[in-house]
């Protein structure tokens, strides 16, 4: 029996082909073959928002090839990616090739391994029309917003601009953060630490407060008043010894992978997803051929299959010993799509070192991070011995903290210096300054000498420092993804394109890792929020995502969601068309000279994106 399997990417086609027999042909669709037209709205608003799908320009020859090959086989299987977009591509393929949508022709691969591919091929299913409808709801709503609002920006701000439902909310968050920073008023404070010594053993203690209560030193006068009352003797009034545990984190989801790669590898989100896509689709390894190395990289689940767990357990016990293994299950976040697993190695027994020579530097770094995180997720916690010492000096309290590792646990798999550095950066971004119990995480290991109550230490040195409170940190790509996810804005597949879009449109710019709005970004935000605040806000965007989920569950019709949305949207649209006069905005100057007149060229935004023009012409 001859079979045709259609996947999305050529690399994936190559990897899958090697697992199947000679009677199987695998062809890549290279993404969507049908979509809404680019030149017009493509949605019949008067006819219950019926979308108009046309063949994607440039895909004509591929469509002909697929139709021709479909006549030569007995069975056609649609093996596009295992998410909403992949389900929609499969549905469009069924329309192009005349496949009954009730036919069991749909197969998905969470990982591209021989066992998974063969099992999936044995159990094809029908196309999930609810999932297709959820994708259509998103596509149609986003098209309406973009095509109806963008002309207002062209007319009132600048030609070539565009608005997006999710992107504008992300932009709004960045603009609001920037304005919060601008309005921030710094407050003065002082820190005081003392170097203490007893029997040639030195410790550094920080001022805490008075009579057991924390005191903030607000100015130099207050500091001097405290210093005047201190003597040279610091008496140990309390020593608190305890044991603390630090648990490993779950396997990566899309957002946590993007965040970790940004912090530890300095990859932007787009680069991370490109590398992950390549690892998922397959890397050529001598003796193995094209090998898919990780599970599907667009997921918000932290689940691990039972088959993978068995291999992971064996790897941990073999490498580190049974005392390091602990079976763990993690709760999946609310609203997460748990259709497939978290991001893990497809073959947990393939170590990064064993295939390093066959990977690019970037692939090796990302695969190593995924591999270590996966094994760590099934290991015992790290155990610390901690000690807090409280010193008394004339009723003023100073404290010092120490800790040492008692049992490495999951940290055994990591380079401790790099791990601590990544954690410190995460803390600085305000993402992980406290653990779930509200206790500050241990970031540095400082072993204290043996100290007992009533010990007397002598002051050797005082260090006093004036500081000022700092404004909130700007978003980085990592922290913005964290906020988008926490607020239910978008889904794993949308984080990367959302951020890329607002950068490419020049609504925001990056300074090192920080993201800040441009003048254009602030003007666009203010204009859109003036008339469409009810659309471009966090709550609405999150609620719409939940409605898409309800459509996928089969509990709501997608056109009803669009109908309900459009009633208010149309009213706002009418008000926005009567906007005040055009807002003038200067073109951004480049460092490139015009070859005709020598003046500096400027960046303009046109129908097809950003382009360079002579500044002299732009003023004529």
C-alpha positions in Angstrom: 0.0 0.0 0.0 1.5 3.3 -1.1 1.3 6.2 1.4 1.8 10.0 1.2 2.7 11.9 4.4 2.6 15.7 4.4 4.7 17.5 7.1 5.5 21.2 7.4 9.3 21.3 7.0 11.8 19.6 4.7 14.1 18.7 7.7 11.2 17.0 9.4 10.4 15.1 6.2 14.0 13.8 5.9 13.9 12.6 9.5 10.6 10.8 9.3 11.3 9.2 5.9 14.1 7.1 7.4 11.7 5.4 9.8 9.3 4.3 7.2 9.3 1.8 4.3 10.0 2.3 0.6 6.3 2.7 -0.2 6.0 5.9 1.7 6.6 9.4 0.2 7.1 12.3 2.6 6.6 15.9 1.3 6.9 19.2 3.2 4.2 21.9 2.8 6.6 24.5 4.0 3.9 26.2 6.2 0.5 27.3 5.0 -0.7 26.7 1.5 -4.0 28.6 1.9 -4.6 31.8 3.9 -6.5 35.0 3.9 -5.6 37.4 1.0 -2.9 40.0 1.8 -4.4 42.7 -0.4 -7.9 42.9 1.2 -9.7 42.1 4.4 -10.8 38.7 3.1 -13.7 38.4 5.6 -17.3 38.8 4.6 -18.6 40.7 7.6 -22.1 40.8 6.2 -22.1 37.0 5.7 -21.5 36.0 9.4 -17.7 36.7 9.1 -17.1 34.0 6.5 -13.4 34.0 5.7 -12.1 33.9 2.1 -9.2 31.5 1.8 -6.9 31.6 -1.3 -3.8 29.7 -2.3 -0.7 31.4 -0.9 1.3 33.2 -3.6 4.4 31.3 -4.7 3.0 27.9 -3.5 1.4 27.0 -6.9 4.0 24.5 -8.0 4.0 22.8 -4.6 0.2 22.5 -4.6 0.3 20.9 -8.1 3.0 18.5 -6.9 0.9 17.5 -3.9 -2.2 17.0 -6.0 -0.3 14.9 -8.5 1.3 12.7 -5.8 -2.0 12.3 -4.0 -3.4 10.5 -7.1 -0.6 7.9 -7.0 -1.1 6.7 -3.4 -3.7 4.7 -1.5 -3.5 6.7 1.7 -2.7 10.3 2.6 -1.6 11.3 6.1 -1.5 14.9 7.3 1.4 15.1 9.8 1.7 18.9 10.3 2.8 20.2 13.7 0.9 19.2 16.9 -0.6 22.6 17.7 -3.5 24.8 16.5 -1.6 26.2 13.6 -0.6 22.7 12.5 -4.2 21.5 12.8 -5.4 24.4 10.6 -2.7 23.6 8.0 -3.9 20.0 7.9 -7.5 21.2 7.5 -6.5 23.4 4.6 -4.6 20.6 3.0 -7.7 18.4 3.2 -9.6 21.0 1.3 -6.9 21.3 -1.4 -6.6 17.6 -1.8 -10.3 16.7 -1.5 -9.8 14.7 1.6 -13.0 14.1 3.6 -12.5 16.0 6.9 -14.1 13.0 8.7 -11.5 10.6 7.4 -8.9 9.4 9.9 -5.9 11.0 8.1 -4.4 13.1 10.9 -1.2 12.1 12.7 1.0 14.1 15.1 4.5 13.6 16.5 5.4 15.1 19.9 8.9 13.8 19.2 10.4 12.5 16.0 11.7 9.1 17.1 11.2 5.8 15.3 8.9 4.4 18.0 6.8 7.5 18.2 6.4 7.9 14.4 5.4 4.3 13.9 2.9 4.3 16.8 1.3 7.5 15.5 1.0 6.1 12.0 -0.8 3.1 13.4 -3.4 5.4 15.1 -4.5 8.2 12.7 -7.4 10.3 13.8 -9.8 12.8 12.3 -8.9 16.4 11.9 -9.9 18.1 15.1 -12.4 20.7 13.8 -12.7 22.4 17.2 -9.0 23.1 17.2 -9.2 24.4 13.6 -12.1 26.7 14.6 -10.0 28.1 17.5 -7.3 28.9 15.1 -9.8 30.5 12.7 -11.2 32.6 15.5 -7.8 34.0 16.3 -6.9 34.5 12.6 -10.2 36.3 11.8 -10.2 38.5 14.9 -6.6 39.5 14.4 -7.3 40.2 10.7 -10.2 42.5 11.5 -8.3 44.4 14.1 -5.2 44.8 11.9 -7.1 45.8 8.7 -9.6 48.1 10.3 -7.3 50.0 12.6 -4.1 50.2 10.6 -5.6 52.7 8.0 -6.4 55.1 10.9 -2.7 55.1 11.8 -1.8 55.7 8.2 -4.1 58.7 8.0 -3.3 60.2 11.4 0.3 59.3 12.1 2.4 57.8 9.3 1.9 55.5 6.3 2.9 51.9 6.6 2.1 51.6 10.3 0.0 48.7 11.6 -1.8 47.6 14.7 -2.1 44.1 16.2 -4.3 42.8 18.9 -1.6 41.1 21.0 1.4 43.1 19.9 -0.3 46.4 20.9 -0.9 45.1 24.4 2.7 44.1 24.7 3.7 47.5 23.4 1.4 49.1 26.0 3.1 47.2 28.8 6.5 48.5 27.6 5.2 52.1 27.3 3.6 52.0 30.8 6.8 50.6 32.3 8.8 53.4 30.7 6.5 56.1 32.1 6.7 54.5 35.5 10.4 54.8 35.3 10.3 58.4 34.2 7.9 59.4 37.1 10.0 57.5 39.6 11.3 59.7 42.5 14.4 58.1 44.1 14.6 58.0 47.9 17.8 58.2 49.8 19.0 55.4 52.1 22.2 54.3 53.8 23.6 50.9 54.5 26.0 50.1 57.3 28.1 47.0 57.6 30.9 46.2 60.1 33.8 43.8 59.9 34.0 41.9 63.2 36.8 39.7 64.6 37.2 37.1 67.3 40.2 34.9 67.7 41.5 36.0 64.3 38.2 34.9 62.7 36.4 37.6 60.7 32.8 38.0 59.8 30.9 40.8 58.0 27.6 41.8 59.6 24.9 44.2 58.2 22.8 46.7 60.3 19.3 45.3 60.7 17.5 47.5 63.3 16.8 48.2 66.9 15.0 46.1 69.6 14.3 43.4 67.1 12.5 45.6 64.6 13.9 46.4 61.2 15.0 50.0 60.7 15.6 51.8 57.4 18.4 54.4 57.6 17.0 57.3 55.5 19.7 59.9 55.8 23.2 60.6 57.1 22.0 62.3 60.2 20.1 59.2 61.2 23.2 57.1 60.4 25.4 59.3 62.6 23.0 59.1 65.5 23.3 55.3 65.3 27.1 55.4 65.0 27.4 57.6 68.1 25.7 55.0 70.2 27.7 52.0 69.0 30.7 50.7 70.9 33.4 48.3 69.8 31.9 45.1 71.3 29.3 43.1 69.4 27.7 40.4 71.5 26.2 37.3 69.8 22.6 37.2 71.1 21.2 34.5 68.8 22.5 31.8 66.5 19.9 30.1 64.3 21.0 26.9 62.5 18.7 25.2 60.1 18.6 22.9 57.1 17.0 24.2 53.9 16.1 22.4 50.7 16.0 23.7 47.2 13.9 21.7 44.7 14.6 21.4 41.0 12.4 23.1 38.4 10.2 21.3 35.9 11.2 20.5 32.3 11.1 23.5 30.1 8.0 25.0 28.5 8.2 27.4 25.6 8.3 30.5 27.8 10.8 29.1 30.4 13.1 27.9 27.6 13.0 31.3 26.0 13.7 33.0 29.4 16.6 30.7 30.3 18.2 31.0 26.9 18.0 34.8 27.1 19.7 34.8 30.5 22.2 32.1 30.2 23.1 32.0 26.5 22.2 35.6 25.6 19.9 34.4 22.7 17.0 36.5 21.7 13.6 34.7 21.5 13.6 34.3 17.7 17.0 32.7 17.7 16.1 30.3 20.5 13.0 29.1 18.6 14.9 28.7 15.4 17.5 26.5 17.1 14.9 24.5 19.0 13.0 24.0 15.7 16.1 22.5 14.1 16.7 20.2 17.1 13.1 19.0 17.0 13.1 18.4 13.2 16.3 16.6 13.1 20.1 16.9 13.1 22.3 14.7 10.9 24.3 12.3 13.1 26.6 9.7 11.4 25.3 6.2 11.9 21.8 7.5 12.9 20.9 9.8 10.0 18.6 12.7 10.6 17.7 12.5 14.3 15.1 14.6 16.1 16.7 15.5 19.4 14.0 17.2 21.4 10.2 17.0 21.8 7.9 19.7 20.3 9.1 23.1 21.3 5.8 25.0 21.4 4.2 23.8 24.7 3.1 25.1 28.1 3.0 21.6 29.6 5.5 20.2 32.1 4.4 16.6 31.7 7.0 13.8 30.9 5.8 10.5 29.4 6.2 7.4 31.4 8.5 5.8 28.8 10.8 8.9 29.0 10.8 8.7 32.8 12.2 5.2 32.8 15.1 6.2 30.6 15.8 9.4 32.7 15.8 7.4 35.9 18.3 4.9 34.4 20.5 7.8 33.3 20.5 9.5 36.7 21.3 6.3 38.6 24.1 5.4 36.1 25.7 8.8 36.2 25.3 9.9 39.8 24.0 7.0 41.9 20.6 6.0 43.2 20.8 8.5 46.1 20.4 11.3 43.5 17.1 10.1 41.9 13.6 11.1 43.0 10.5 10.6 40.9 8.7 14.0 40.5 5.5 15.2 39.0 4.8 18.9 38.4 1.5 20.6 38.3 0.7 22.1 34.9 -0.2 25.8 35.0 -3.8 27.0 34.7 -5.0 27.3 31.1 -2.0 25.3 29.9 -2.6 23.1 26.8 -1.5 19.7 28.0 -1.9 17.9 24.7 1.8 17.0 24.6 4.8 17.0 26.9 7.2 19.6 28.1 10.4 20.2 26.2 12.9 17.3 26.8 15.4 15.2 24.9 13.7 12.8 22.6 16.4 10.3 23.5 17.4 11.1 27.2 20.3 8.6 26.8 21.9 10.8 24.1 24.2 13.1 26.1 25.2 16.5 24.7 28.9 15.5 24.9 28.3 12.4 22.7 27.0 14.4 19.8 28.8 17.7 20.3 30.9 17.4 17.1 27.7 17.1 15.0 26.0 20.1 16.4 26.6 23.8 15.9 27.8 25.8 18.9 24.4 27.2 19.4 22.6 23.8 19.1 25.0 22.2 21.6 24.4 25.0 24.1 20.6 24.8 23.9 20.5 21.0 23.8 22.8 20.9 26.9 20.5 23.3 28.7 17.4 21.1 27.9 19.2 17.9 28.7 20.4 19.1 32.1 17.1 20.6 33.1 15.3 17.4 32.2 17.5 15.2 34.3 17.6 17.7 37.1 13.8 17.7 37.2 13.9 14.0 38.4 16.6 14.4 41.0 16.6 15.0 44.7 16.7 18.5 46.2 19.9 20.3 47.1 20.3 20.5 50.9 22.0 23.5 52.6 23.1 24.0 56.2 22.3 27.6 57.0 23.2 29.8 59.9 21.9 33.3 60.9 23.8 35.1 63.6 22.3 38.1 65.4 24.7 40.6 67.1 23.7 43.1 69.7 25.4 46.5 70.3 23.6 48.8 72.7 20.2 47.4 71.5 21.1 47.8 67.9 21.0 44.6 65.9 23.4 43.4 63.2 23.1 40.2 61.2 25.1 37.9 59.1 24.1 34.8 57.1 26.0 31.8 56.1 25.3 28.6 54.2 27.1 25.6 52.8 25.9 22.7 50.7 25.3 19.6 52.6 24.0 17.5 49.6 24.3 18.6 46.0 21.1 16.8 44.8 20.1 18.1 41.4 22.9 20.7 41.4 25.2 17.8 40.8 24.4 18.2 37.1 25.2 21.9 36.9 28.3 24.1 37.0 27.5 25.8 40.3 29.1 29.2 39.3 27.1 29.4 36.0 23.9 28.2 37.8 24.3 30.9 40.5 25.0 33.6 37.9 21.8 32.7 36.0 19.8 32.7 39.2 21.2 36.1 40.2 20.3 37.5 36.8 16.8 36.1 37.1 16.5 37.8 40.5 17.7 41.1 39.1 14.9 41.0 36.6 12.4 40.6 39.4 11.3 37.2 38.3 12.5 35.0 41.0 13.6 37.0 44.0 11.6 34.9 46.4 10.6 31.2 46.4 7.0 30.1 46.7 7.2 30.4 50.5 8.3 34.0 50.3 11.8 33.3 51.6 14.7 34.7 49.7 16.5 32.1 47.7 20.1 31.2 48.6 22.3 32.8 45.9 25.7 32.8 47.4 27.5 30.3 49.7 29.3 31.9 52.6 30.6 29.6 55.3 30.8 31.1 58.7 33.1 30.1 61.6 31.8 28.3 64.6 29.9 30.9 66.5 28.0 30.6 69.8 25.7 32.8 71.9 27.4 35.4 74.2 30.5 35.3 72.0 32.0 38.8 71.9 33.4 40.1 68.6 35.4 43.3 68.2 34.7 45.9 65.5 37.6 46.2 63.1 36.1 48.4 60.4 32.9 50.2 59.4 31.6 50.5 55.9 28.9 53.0 55.3 27.3 53.8 52.0 24.8 56.2 50.7 22.4 54.8 48.0 19.2 55.8 46.3 16.3 53.6 45.4 16.2 52.6 41.8 13.3 52.7 39.4 11.8 49.5 38.2 13.8 47.6 35.6 12.9 47.8 32.0 11.6 44.7 30.4 14.0 42.3 28.7 12.7 39.8 26.2 12.8 37.2 29.0 10.9 39.2 31.6 8.4 40.4 29.0 7.6 36.8 28.0 7.2 36.0 31.7 4.7 38.9 32.1 2.8 37.9 28.9 2.5 34.4 30.1 1.5 35.3 33.7 -1.3 37.5 32.3 -2.6 35.0 29.8 -1.6 37.2 26.8 -0.9 35.0 23.8 0.2 31.4 23.8 3.6 29.6 23.4 3.5 30.0 19.6 2.9 33.7 19.8 5.5 35.0 22.2 8.3 35.2 19.7 6.4 36.7 16.7 4.7 39.2 19.1 8.0 40.6 20.3 9.7 40.4 16.9 6.8 42.4 15.3 7.0 45.4 17.7 10.8 45.5 17.2 10.6 45.3 13.4 7.9 48.0 13.3 10.3 50.3 15.3 7.7 50.7 18.0 10.4 49.6 20.5 14.1 49.4 20.5 16.7 47.3 22.4 19.5 48.8 24.4 21.7 45.8 25.4 19.0 43.5 26.8 16.5 46.2 27.8 13.4 47.0 25.7 12.2 50.5 25.6 9.6 52.3 23.5 10.4 54.7 20.6 8.6 58.0 20.2 6.6 56.3 17.4 5.7 53.5 19.8 4.4 55.9 22.4 2.4 57.9 19.9 0.8 54.8 18.4 0.0 53.5 21.9 -1.7 56.7 23.1 -3.7 57.0 19.9 -5.0 53.4 20.0 -5.8 53.5 23.7 -7.8 56.7 23.3 -10.3 54.9 21.1 -9.7 51.2 21.6 -8.7 50.9 25.3 -11.4 48.1 25.7 -9.6 46.0 23.1 -5.9 46.7 23.8 -5.9 45.9 27.5 -4.6 42.9 29.4 -7.9 41.7 30.7 -9.6 41.7 27.3 -6.7 40.0 25.6 -6.5 37.3 28.3 -10.3 36.7 28.2 -10.2 36.3 24.4 -7.5 33.7 24.8 -9.8 31.8 27.2 -12.6 32.0 24.7 -10.4 30.5 22.0 -9.7 27.7 24.5 -13.5 27.2 25.0 -13.9 27.0 21.2 -11.2 24.3 21.1 -13.1 22.4 23.8 -16.2 22.4 21.6 -18.2 24.5 24.0 -18.6 27.6 21.8 -18.9 28.5 18.1 -16.1 30.6 16.9 -18.3 33.0 14.9 -20.3 33.9 18.0 -17.0 35.2 19.6 -16.3 37.4 16.6 -19.9 38.6 16.5 -19.9 39.6 20.1 -16.5 41.4 19.7 -17.5 43.2 16.5 -20.5 45.1 18.0 -18.4 47.2 20.3 -15.4 47.4 18.0 -17.5 48.9 15.2 -18.7 51.7 17.5 -15.2 52.5 18.5 -14.1 52.4 14.9 -16.7 55.0 14.0 -15.5 57.4 16.7 -11.8 56.9 15.7 -12.4 58.0 12.1 -13.3 61.5 13.3 -9.9 61.9 14.9 -8.2 65.2 15.3 -5.6 66.5 12.8 -2.6 64.4 11.7 0.1 63.8 14.3 3.5 64.8 13.0 6.5 62.5 13.7 10.0 63.0 12.5 11.7 60.4 10.3 14.6 58.5 12.0 17.9 59.6 10.6 20.4 56.9 9.5 24.2 57.1 9.4 24.2 56.5 5.6 24.9 59.3 3.1 22.8 59.9 0.0 24.9 59.0 -3.1 23.2 61.9 -5.0 23.5 64.9 -2.7 25.5 63.7 0.3 22.8 64.4 2.9 22.0 61.8 5.5 19.4 59.2 4.5 16.3 58.7 6.8 14.3 55.6 7.5 10.7 55.6 6.3 8.0 53.1 6.7 6.1 52.1 3.6 3.6 49.5 2.5 6.2 46.8 2.4 8.1 47.8 5.5 11.1 50.0 6.3 13.2 51.6 3.6 15.8 54.4 3.2 15.1 57.7 1.5 17.0 60.9 1.1 16.2 63.4 3.8 16.2 66.2 1.2 13.5 64.6 -0.8 11.5 63.8 2.4 11.3 67.5 3.1 10.2 68.6 -0.4 
